[in-house]
Amino acid sequence: MKTRSSRKLFWWNGALIAVSITVNSAAFAHHSGSIFDQASVVAIEGKISDFNWSNPHVYIHVESISESGDIREWQIETDATSILTRSGWSSTSLSRGDQVVVRAHPDKNKQRAHGRLISVATGGGALLTPRVSFDSRPSESDTGAVATDMSGLWSTPLATNQHLWQLRATVRFLTAKGTAAQVAYDVTRDSPAGKCVAYPTPTFLGVPYLNEIIVAEDRIIIRGELFGSERVIYTDGRDHPQDGDYTNQGHSIGYWEGDVLVVETVQLAEHRSALIDGAPMGTSRRVVEEFSLSDDGRRLLIDFIVEDPEYLAEPFAGSMEWDYAPQFNFIPINCDPGVSTKPWEE
């Protein structure tokens, strides 16, 4: 029977346990979902003025006419092309001039005609939603492929994505330096993802894309679709270099405790939103992860703990799951800075 490590590295803060991991229609953008009013929904009836099949977000532009006869163009943000492709979309799903009804979460800034897509209904009767591929988890089905080891393709379910983002938003145990930096944070100006800078671990593990794990003799490679992220975990017994470079994904070494892979990562470059939105994580941080297969072979169980004495007053810990997903195609997502920063420049 596969079990978690007996080393007792991982714990849950009581405040974190109370956070729900229920999946709903709320989605979180790479730069930050905090700009959208997730509790509100607007319905926009009009015609497509532009459809940008781009990364890291596809944008739908809709011209609507108000009761007074004024034309207003809405910019509707949705997911990257890989997520939409697996949900049945293509670059020709919408065309200029198409009559549509869009449902979206509006921007909190009511002066902006900007929203996050929930669904779009076309005049031809089609209903397009951005995350159909996440509706049914393979791990909750009686059928489907079963993994025999960590290798292969894994998808991050919405439960994991939403849970991690909610944890990021609720953490309060920062040092005085971390708190001051978070207060000064402006997501429209400072978001690394908005500048096409990838998330490091453990946030790397929680974005809703495919990941490929390659198990070699002396290392394990984890490739992510988003921004071409790649981690190398050395399993040949080496230690961390004394004068190694500080990089986005750091230097990782791993070893097996039975059927549990334990990974330690250090030499991580400072990142403004590596773990908690707006609070930087420093170069002295250390991340320890444990990876193990579920008993049914359909999920990869991941525990993590982050220590950062510069910005975290206490360690930050949590758990995530990936679904085994060999039925999907791995679609790398490049980042166009002009597209990534577009909402902030208009």
C-alpha positions, 0 to 999 in steps of 0.5 A: 500500500502506498503511504505518505512519508513517515518523516512528518514534514508536513502540517496544516495550519488550522486557518488553512484547513477551513478553506474550501476546495470546492470547484466553482466557476471562478477562474484565476488569471496568470497575472491575478484573478483578484481584479475580477468580481467573482461574485458578480456576473454580467451578460453582454449581447452583441457581436464579435469585433475581434477574436485573439487566439493568443497566449497566455490568454485568449481574448474575445472582443464584443461590441454591445449597444446600450439602451441609449444607443452607445456602442461599448466594446468589451474585452473578455479574457479567458484561458490559454490556447491549450486549455481551450483546445482541450475544451473543444475550441479552435482559432475559428470558433468565433469570427468577427461579426458573429452574434453572441451572448457572453456571460462573464465576471466583470472587472472590479473597476467598473470604468473598464469594460473588461471581464473574465469569461464564463460562457459564450453562446453563439447565434448558431446555438453553440455554447462555448465554455472555457474549461470543459476538459476539467468537468470530469476528473479521471480519478473520479471515474471507474474507467481510465488509464492507471499509472504504474509510476510517476512518469507520463502526462498529468493534469492539474484539476481545478480543485488543486488550482483553486485551492492553491490560489485561495491559500495564497490569498489567505496567508497572513503569517508574513514578516514585517518586511513581507507585509510591507512588500505586500502592501506596496504590491500593484498587480497591474504593475508588479505581477511577474506572470504579467511579464511572462515570468513563470511561477516557481515551485510550489505554485508551478504545481498548481496552475491548471495545465498539463505537466509531463514527468520524465524519469531517467536514471539520474534525474527526474524532469518535470515539464510544464505547458505554461511558459515552457517551465522545466524542473530538473530533480537530481536523484544520483546522490549529489548535493546542492552546489556551493556556488550555484546560480539562483534561478526561477526553479532553483536547484532540486535534489531528490531521493526515495523513501520507499515509494515516496519521492522527497525533493529539496529545492534551494537556490531559488531566485527572488520572485514577487509572487512565488507563493503569496500574491504580492509578497516576494519570496527571497533567495534564502527560501527552501522548499521540500516536497513529497510525491507519491502515487495514490492507491488507484494509480490515477492521482499524484499526491503532492505535499509541500512546505516552504521556509523563507525566514526573510519573508515568512514568519512561519513555514507555509505548507499544503497538499495538492493532487494531479490527475493521470491524463495520458489521453491529452496532448501536451501543448506548450504555451509561449508567452507574448508580453504584448498580450500578457500585459494588454489589459493593464495598458488599455 
